Amino acid sequence: MKRLTHKEEMIMQILWRLEKAFVKEIIAEIIALGEPEPPYNTISSIVRKLDTEGIVGHEAFGKTYRYFPILKKEAYRKSSFRQFIDNYFEGSKAQMLSYFVSEEKIDPAELDELLDQIKNKE
């Protein structure tokens, strides 16, 4: 699966949350996130590129388009997370969990909950 750029991923996060949005609504959400206001043409170009790649779709309202995600958030998360584990933990889920326990100081109650989930999945 294609890895999205930071700006593409930001736009997709907005579309996944809103489900459908015009470019001006995407810009309003970016501003609400505390980011500087991006140029309309920049966001429009990124969204059109995502549309061309089949990652988003659109509905036409005259000359204006309302965009919606085609790529599912869960599918992108799964692919990105797999790539993250491969790149930073040599593909080992155990190394990743060990990192969170030792470096991120995961709460013992959260760890117990995760262990219960693992046991119940088997």
N, C-alpha and C positions, 0 to 999 in steps of 0.2 A: 504494500500500500504506500502511496506517495506520502512523504513527510511534509507537513504543512509548515510554512514559515511562521514566525512569531505573529505577524500581522494577520495572516490567513487564519491562524488558530484563534486569535482574538475575535475575529469576525465570526468564525464558526461557533465559538462559545456563545456569542450573542444570538446567533440564529437558532442554535439548539435551545436556548432559554426562551426566546420569543416565539419560535416556530415559524413565523413569517415576518418580514420587515422590509421597508423601503430603505434606500441608502441613507436618507436623512434620519431615520430612526436608529440605524446602526451607528451613525455619527453621534447622535444624542446619547446612546448607551456608552460609547467610548468616552465621551466627556464625563458621564456619570461615574465612570471608573476612576476618574481623577487624571486621565490622560489629556494632553493638549489637544485642542480641536484639530483633527486632520483635514486636509483639503478634500472637498467633496469629490473631485476628480480622482484622487488617489484611491479612496475607498471604492468608488464606482468601478475603477479599473480592476482592482483586486477581486471584487465580487463578480465582475464579468468574466475574469479569467477562471475563477472557481466554477462558474456556470459552464464555460466552454469545456472544462475538464470533467464535467458531470458530477461535481461535488455538491453543487447547489443547483436548484432549478428556479424558474421564475414564472410569474403570471404577469401578463401585459395588461396595463391600464392606459391605453393610448400610447404615449411615448415614455411612460413611466413603468418601471418594473418593480414588482414586489418579489423578493427572494425567499426561498425556503431551503432547508438542508435536505439533500438526498443522502449524503453520507451519514450514517447513524453514529451517534456519539459513542455508543458501546463498542462498535466495530473499530472506530479510530482509537479509542482508549486501549482496547485489547492489543492492537497492532503496535501502538506507541509504547505501551508498557512492556511488551515482549522485547522490543528493540532496546528499551531502557535497561532491562535486566541483562540482556546480552552484552550491551556496551559497557555497563558499569559493574556487573557482578558475574562476568564470564558465564552468563546463562543460568546461574545457580540461584534458585529461590531461597535456599538455606542461607547463602551469603547475604542476600538482600535482607532477610529477616534478622540475621545476626547484626547487620549494620543498624537497623532500626532499634534493636534492643540495646546495643552498646553506645551508639553515637547519638541517636535521637531520644534516648531515654524513654522508651515506650512504657507506659504505665502498666504495672503488673496486672491490674484488672482487665485492661485492654488485651494484654497478652493471653490471659486466661480465656477471654471471650474468643480470641482467634483460635486457640487450641481446641476449644469446644466446637467451633465451626469446622475445623479440620477433622476432628473425630466424628462428627455427625455426617460429614460428607462421605466418609468411607463406608 
